[in-house]
Structures are given as C-alpha cells and as structure tokens.
C-alpha cells in the first residue's frame, strides 16, 4: 500500500492544500513531496523550491527536519494495519507491506484490499494498494501503474511489463545505461537473459531483472535503518488526580516500554509523558536521563521525580509514554569510583534533573560565539554537546564582567564637546568621573537586529563602572553591563 | 593641535583592486580624498599595482591632490602570520625596485597571491620608503627582529603607521607599542585610517566581499568582518579628531608625502632594438626589408605615387624613432609565415604601405586610399598600434616564440581585469548572503546577458524568489553596488608588451594560470595610459578555417590558393552575397548583416569594406544606414553639406561611415587641429569607459555651423560620432576584415564542402553551430555522410562522392563538386582528440571488424566506446546504437559471468523510434542527418496551420503567419533599442524574427527559456530577406530533444 501524501499528511496538510515538502541537499532546497493540488498546478518532486515557487507562487514549503520522527510515524501507522495481518512493515518513506500469506482472508484478497484502503482513508490518508505476489512489485504498480487491484498469482511480470523502468527504482547510473539500450519499460528488461543482465549490470541489474520477471529478488536491498518510536499508551479506567495514582498507572507502562526497548536492544535518554485531561487540553512533559536507560525502575524513578512537583488542572483520563532520543543500548555499567559524580549521583543525571526542574533555558554550557554584537558574543549550548577543541580566542577588547540580558535605557548628560557628565539609570543622576570610549560596533545589517552603537566605559562617582552605549541610529543611551 | 601649514595625508589606502578586500574603486577614493581636502593619498593595494594607473589618471583632474604610488607587500615573518608592509616609490629607481619586488613576491605563489621573504627585499629597496603597522611588533616593542632588520636596511625611510578605528583598547595598545617602537628604533609614526573604502556606506559591500574572499556566508563570518565601518577614508576633521592626542603623527604625513615623488608620468620605456643585424641601424634594416617587400608586393614595378608614399612613411617612422617596433612585428609575422601559420594585420596598421610591404597587412593601402596619419602622426607622437591576427589553433606557437626571443623578463602579456557583471555579482553576493544555491542559480540565470544595470527586484518573483524577503532585497542592492568591481584577473586576448630594459622593473609580472604564460599587472587601458608599446597577437578562428580550407582545396580539388592568390572581384561571389547566402562567412553571417546584404547589393571589394563597417552601432545609431542605401540606389541624389567635404565623403556617397572620415571632417569644417581630431578619435574609441566625447562633439557642431553647414546635418554627424562611442570601425580595420570576408566568401562559393569542413574543424567560432553549417551545406547539394568507425577521421573530411571529378570546377562560376563531407570524430561530444586520433592510427593496419576488435586495437575505455555507439559510429559493424552499446557492455561483463561463454549478442533490445534516434543524434553530435524534431511533429503543426520556413516566400509582406522551430539564436544588439532578434530553425530552414521590447517583457519566460517555440507574427519583406515581426509565442513540446541556442549581446 502506498500513501503518496503521507509525508505531508503527517504535518496536517490535506491533499487540497498547496504545499510541498522540502529537503536540503547539497545546499539546494529540493521538493520531495507535493500535494495533489500543488502537482496539478505544475509543482513536481525533484524540482528546486525556487522552480516550484516560480510556477506556483503561493506554494507553501515545509522543510523535512525530522526524518527519524517521520520514519517513526510510518512505523506507528504500520501498527494500525496489524489488524489485517500481524506482519506489516514500512517500505521506503511512504508505503507499507502487509504480508497476507497464512492470514485468513475475509472477502478474499479483494476484500482485504478494500478493507486496507478503507482503513487508510479512515485514518485520514490518501492511499493506493495492490495485492501481488511480491511487495516491491506491488509498490511499483502502486506508484507507476494501475492500482487498487489484485494481481493474479503469477501475473506480476505481465502487470509490471508496461511500466517505465523507473518503477524498479534503478540507480541513476544504471538508469542511464538501460536508457542507452532503449530499455525504458520493465518488460524490455524482463525479456533479456538473466546471465547477460547480471554480467553487464551486476547485482543491482539482476535484482531488477528478477523483479521484472515477477519474482522476489534473491537478495533484496536491506531496508534503510529506521529510527524506532517506542511508546506505550493506557486509558485509565477512571480519571485520576493524584500523582501517586498516576505513578501506579505508569508502572506497568514503564515495564512495557522497558521490555519493548530491551527487545529492540535500545535505550532512551528522554521520556515524554503525555496526559489526556478531562475537559482540558492535554499536558506534555519531558524527563531526561544523564545517559540512555531502559530499566523499568529507572524509567519510573525518573518520572516520579518529574511528577513530584506537578499539579494537574483536571483528572487524567489516559497516559501516553514515548521514549525519545532512542539509541542503541551500550550496556555500559557505571564505575564504582566514577569521578563524574556529584554527591554520588552521576553528573549527567544531575544536569538532566536540573534541566527538568528549571527548564532547558536555565541549564546550559556557555560558549563563545564570533559576533561583534556583545549580546551575541556568547551562546548557550546543551550540556551533552561536547565542545569541539578550539584554539583559545585572541585577546579581545575589555568587556564588563556582567552583561545584562536586556540593555536598560539610560539618561545621559553631556557637555557641548560630547563628554559624558552624568548618567541616570534608575532614579538619581550620578556624576561620571571618567569615560573611556567610544568603541564603535556595528553589524547585523543583514539580520532583523542590526546594530550601530558607540560604547563607553563610565566610572561613576558612586564607585560603579557601567558599560553604556549610544544607539547611533536613534541617539538613545542604554546601559548594557557593569564591572564588579 | 595642528599647525596652519598642516598637509593632510592618508598614507595607506586600499582600493577594490586589493581583490575582494577593498570596497571602493581607485577613482572613488581619489575623488573622495580631493573632496574632503586631503593633500595626498597613498594607494597601496595588496601585492599589486593593479589599480594604480586608474588612481594616477583620476588624480590628473584633482591638481591639489597627490597620489602616492605604492603597494602593500605580504612579507613572511619568522614567527606568526605574514605581515603587511607598504612600500612607496620615491623616484623612478624606486619604482623599479617596487616592480621587481612584486614580481618576486608572485614568482612562487599561487595565482592571485603574493608572498615575499624579508631577505628578498633587502637588495632592492634604495628607492623605496616603507610603512609598517604595529602588528610587526611581536610580544611587545622589545622583541622585533624583522623590524630591526627593516630599520637597518631602510634607515629613516622606514615609517611606522598607526591605524585607529574607534576601538579604544586596540587603539590604546597600538599607541603604546608605536611610541615604544618609535623611541627604540627612531622611526617616525604616521597617522592613518587604513581605509578599505571611500565612504562608510560601503561597509555592507566590504562585508560581503570579505565573505566571498573567504568562502563564508554573512551569518558565519563572525570576526572576519570589520567590527565597524571606520575603515573608510577620512578627511582632515575626522583625522584630526581621531588623532587629537597625537598631532605630531598627523604632522609627519606631510614630510612623508614629499619624499614619495615618483609618478607614472616619469616612467621611461624603450622598445627593443635587437632585431637588427650587426653593423646596421634599425632604420637601415627597415629600409632593406621594405625595399624587398615592395618588390614582392609589386612585381610589375612601383609607381611614383607609391614611392612617394613609402618615402613619406619611412621618414616619419625614422623621425619618431619607431623602426625597431616595425622590425619586431615583422619578425613575428616572418616567424608565423615560415611555420605556415596564416596571419594578417588588422586595425589602423592597414593604413600603412610599410606594413603592407613587410607582409604584416594584406590590404594594399594605395588602392584603398587609406590614411597613413590615422596610423602614425607627428602630432600624436605616440607609438603605433599594430594588431595581428593569427590562426587561433596555432597562436600559442607565436606567443612562445616571443617569450623565447626576448626572455620572460622583457616580454609579458597584458592583464585583463574581470569585473563583476550582473550574473557573477548576484552569484557571489547571493551565496555570501546565505541564499540557497537554487535561489542563487535562478536569480543569476535570470540576469539578461545584455543587462549591465544590475538585477531588477520585480523579476525576482518570477524566479520563485520572494523580492520582499529582506535577504533577497539586500542581495539585489549589494549586487548593484559592486557591479564593475574587479573580481579576478585573466589574460588579455593577445596583448604583448616587449621592452628593451627589464620589463619587470617597469611593471610587475606574474605567472598566469595558463601554463607558460606570464602577465603584467596592468590591463590594456593602463598600458595605453603609460605609453607602453603593445603588439596584439590575436587569435582569429576564420584564419584557421581558411588555412584548413586551402589545404583541402589543394588535396581534393587541385587548387593551390593563399590569401594573395584568391581571384579578386569574382562576380559570382558577389551574386552569392547579394542573396545573403553567407552562413559561415566571416563577419557577414549575422542576422543584421544578412538583412543588409540584399539592400546594399555589394559588387566590389570596397562595397564589402562599407558593408562590414555599416552594420555597426556607430553608423546605425547615427542614422547613416538609410541615407547611404538611398544614395546608393539612386533614390536620393548625392550632395555634400560643404564643398570641403566632397573629397572626404566621396567614396561613401557623402555619408560618413568610418572613423577616419569623422577625423577629416573635424579638420576640414570643424576647425579642429590634427591633434584635436585625434583626441576626437580617441574619445570615440573609448567613450564608454572615459566619457569626454560630448564636449568635443558640441564644439564640432558649433564650428560646422559657423562654416555654413546646416545645423540639422551637423547634429546628424554629431549623433553618429556619439554612436561611434559605442562601436565604430576605422576604414583600415574594415578593409582588413573585408579581405577575409571576400576570401571566405570565395571559398564558400566555389568550394562549399571544403569550406564547411574547415569551419567545422575550426570550431568553436562564428555564429552558427555545426548542425546549421551542415544543413546549409546539404541545401547546397553536397552530400553529408555520417560518422563511420572505418571511414571517419578526427577532423571532418572530404571524400569523392562518385558523381563528378573533384578536380573540375572551382572557377568561372562553376562550383567544385564531386566530394562529400564525412563527419569526423571531433563532432562526438565528450570524445577527446587523442582518442579520435588513436582510432585513425590503429585503423592504418586495416578496417575494424567488430566492437571487440576496435576495443582491443585502440585501447579505448568503455565510456569512450559507448560515446561512439551513442553517436552511431559503429553502424558499419551491422549494429544499431543499442546493439553496439549492448555488445560493448558485454566486453566488460563482470568476472562472475565472464567465463560462461554465453553468446548473447542477439539480445531482444527494443528498436529505437525515429524520435529516439534523433534524440541520440543531438545528444551525441548535436546534429542529425536523418531528421529534425520539427519534422517529427509536422503533421500536428500542419493541422494547426503552422508554416514551414521554406514556404514563407509564398506570403506577402503584412500577412500574419505562424512558424515553429528550435531557437538557434537570440541576439539583442545594444543599438537596437531593446529589440531582440531571434532565429528559429525548422526542418526546412531558418526563420528570422524581430521581437519588440513590450512583447519580450510580456512573454519573457517563454521567449527566454523555451528551447522550441511557435511564433505568430506579421511578415516583413525587404528584397529577398524575409522576417517576422513577432506578436505571440508559445512553447512547442516535441519531447526531450537537447537543444542549445547561442545568445549574443
């Protein structure tokens, strides 16, 4: 079954919308999916975003920035189809293979086909499907041929024959070679001798040839590794309000999640808890580990800590637990004398706990950033981002020990020569004993925050030293920092 | 405080010729310096003097401002990064030092970079003063080994330079350092702003250029950008404020500037004198050579008039001391002739009987009544300019001969500065501004090739780029700002400078990217400005084609021809030209020329001279074309606005067409002295670059009116002169070209197959791609035979067609027949010459019998064999393209299957359709002998009432017709007021279209980007020439046939 709009539908777009999905490739923005409406107006997969917009100016672009989530969504969708067959797996980025062998077919193959299409549509997806001997052949028919049909047993080769050779997804190089030979249709390839094809075009050619003849390729290409979304959900028998009751309900979820992770040999560094609340919008919160874990007790302990301070606005009716940042489980055991511990707790866990408690904005690693704007001369990096070894920066101009988050307006009195006499930051004006400057800084003219300032270090009569600047565009003064 | 006698000096400025670093042109800096009241400005670009001549010239109009001549050298330090050292020439010897050091700095570095070791500059610095910044002090002022060395070497000629930029910490630290250094070394400190731009408003452009230079985007350039806009030129007030605490540093600038006295006016240059046998003077040698040459040119004897003329020329050459120059050019031409390389002088040299006698030019000036003073004049007292064309494929031999003869220290080619044009600018700026590649690509491709005013925001939307996006808006603004800035350097097409003294001491010399080439740091205009003598060793494709055609005529038709022996004034040749049957003919194959031929109806060589010169922007914009044609056809009587004009304009029926005529008119009725007339000529030749023409023209008009010439006529002449400012031909140049026009016409008329083969073998050249040349040949009844692995050679060749003897014809109106053209391997796209020659070579041992035999004997790679298969060259093996490709791929079957011995040559591959065959033809060779894409859809086009090109003759002028075809040409001459000329090609021929600007703007995307078009338009007929005034265009879809059009300005 192919879901041609799946990649857009998962973002909430409908086939009637004028939308394209974009991917950055070698500094070009390439269209990787379009809605039928956009396609009708000329946008095509493979165009650059500019080309598509030149044809359809009102076309909206959505950048693919979550391939792992996209794959996980397809995997989740696959689970919905397990009611048709226990063996459902994604193929590529927008198709599912539903294995019908050994499955009791209600209404025969046609019945299953109809049911699959109905199910896809009920889930809000545009879908086409084919029942065939071989899933890749079925996918080719879904993409390039006559879909929503049952190909009789042994009839796949005949069904594939009129399809363009692109239906077999050749590599660009092989495609060029086949084109040179006039092999533009699948049937043309199928008609050739297998040994001749294999000798000339290697394994890829042989695989395509086998498929063209309606048989399962001997050595199908390994599906690309998918980032798994591992999750568990439970509807509560009755709404609960207390944290203890929630934790009680969470325990079996953690066990299920842990087991699922163990089965996949994975571990998680971040849990997302999604609570559906009675007559209220749902609530989501995230809890982090210092390093990936999968032990159910660890999962529950993490959630317990996160929930300790939580107050629910309404009783919860369902819980959804998602394992995020899923990685291969390393099975690494903590050392007895691990130096990276604080009070016996691993540093990573402590930072994760602090992050959960204070928010990501409050727990970070400051790093230097090359920017002439003082407020942008540093940036906050997550703790787990290991700093790249960099040479020490050259000695720069002197900067205040305290840079304020927001510059504060300031009243400045100057003499006719422009010397700063006093500043008034809050209530009273304070005499300036000495002023050093100006240091002129300008830049950011290409950004929404251009700046053009004259900075001065002013030493006040009350002993303070402030870093103030004059905005050269507006003529206003601001204090931007202070020296201890 | 500064004294009243303060001289304000900016000692160290950088222009845009510090490539991708400076953000103002030299002229802008000089003008700003003068405007702000500076007394002197030091121009010192990075490792070069690329922009110095411009600065020097700009300073001529600012008498109160001195431009100090220098360069900033990058000097390797024993520790840390290289340092910058500005060096200025105090006198001519100092200039020699500077040039020598710059030459050394570039000798071993990649193109565009310079680096000098400290030890390399110690022996060449006596005439220089040096400026070092505070960055030379390593770990404070105490430990400065390099500075100590410089101080020991330069003495008091070493200065320290402060460069404040409103950065208090750095400024204060540098002040401390410079004070300490000054005390310890005893050096004087100068105050500077180290400007990178003439105005702070250029900061954006400077930031973007920095990004381009470093390959960064503006978002990640960080500290590579200047922290503020203070590196701009500052006037006295700003400098005084910046250095209020150090007035002494400001004061020092005056004395420094007084030491730097060298100006380019003082530069001395001499022509080499060694082309003279021992014991003879150059003049004696020249007289000997000319005497022999006259005997060669005029075997029947020399008339008195010619004797008088030659004596006049020789006397002037001797008086102006140019004999060595003539002998040098003679020597180059002699070398070419000895090697069998076809060559011919062009330009004003064709005015000279001496040049004709020496064999430098081929047009007899006596017959053409050419003006020797146009070439050399006593009033001008400037070196003559001789341009010689050589066969383009063999010019390199001539270039290497010159290097070998004079040595690389005395001979170098002239630089060519490649400046930002709209496309290159939008590409670089867009990338630096972080636009995605596809956005940049589309914006760049959308820039019309003729547009020099920068990108238009309103067009961005049609490229799929949002013009309201601030980044896009900034990109377009900055693109416009940097148009004309130098981007990188290249080599002039052929300009050579040779000197008696070491040239590298007159202008720095750099190795070029091209192997075995060395170039000066100055371009053509700079060379002219400093009065160096240049020989243009130019490459001309038609000379290659003509020489190859002579060879083919000799080999296949038994006619031994050369430029001199081609029969002149053949009426059958002129008949052909009157029919505008000129595809492939030099100079007159363009749309405009073809349209003119049936109107002008050339019947003599001089008509060709006029034809060549008439279809040029000068005469067209001056409105001279119709008056000339009307007088020629007798519709309008030939009258002269003044009796003095009759002898000047008689030969062009009273209408001024050539530059020389304008000069003579200016002298006869405009009150101009010869020197002023020459100034007018120079202004005409370079109005686009320099301006100044209008002032002279106004004076001419006023004087003509005073002479009694009607204002209307004078204004018309003025209009034409202004037109010459864009482009006009001197008569001598037109005459040189006309000779090649005639010779190529003659060859085309009598030896069409040889001529076409030669054109193909000399590609790329001319207006038309190979397909059109071959189609035209077939229309003239010559058989064109396809590629054949057992018959084709690398070149396109001739072979007997078996009908008549190839030895018959070739004169008296009878075309040389009996040959067919065999397409050569050079037409196979992607196949290298070595492979093509290898096929020929291995075939000497017998014809190839199959794909395996071919692969084994030639050793060609699989991809090369596939190219041959795709080009259908393996048909002689009984294999279609596909079967050949299948067989080739079988030769390289994987090892697993190689031993199976499976005979699979008869694979059931699908047969190619006519369309697929055509597609492969066009992909592999760009031509098809069997079909045309329009032919494949002709039934559909017939149903739609689309007319064939060949049927246009059936329609009347004013009829509305529809045509369709592949776009083969888009041309928008700058003289055409925005009109676009297009040529469509269908299976029967070519259709010419005229597209008015309004239609172009309305249907721009279709016209500009679609490879095949259907056009509706109103038919226009001018004699035998037919064109369509377009009204509407639509794309034609015949499938993916690869086409390319040639788009010209």
Interface residues (C-beta under 8 A of the other chain):
Chain A: X24 X26 X27 X28 X29 X30 X48 X49 X50 X51 X52 X53 X54 X55 X57 X177 X180 X181 X182 X183 X184 X185 X188 X191 X192 X193 X195 X196 X198 X199 X200 X201 X202 X369 X370 X371 X372 X397 X398 X436 X437 X438 X439 X440 X441 X442 X443 X445 X446 X447 X448 X454
Chain B: X165 X166 X167 X168 X169 X170 X203 X204 X207 X218 X219 X222 X223 X224 X225 X227 X228 X229 X230 X433 X436 X437 X438 X439 X441 X442 X461 X462 X463 X464 X465 X466 X470 X471 X474 X866 X869 X870 X881 X882 X885 X886 X889 X890 X892 X893 X894 X896 X897 X898 X900 X902 X904 X907 X908 X909 X910 X911 X912 X916
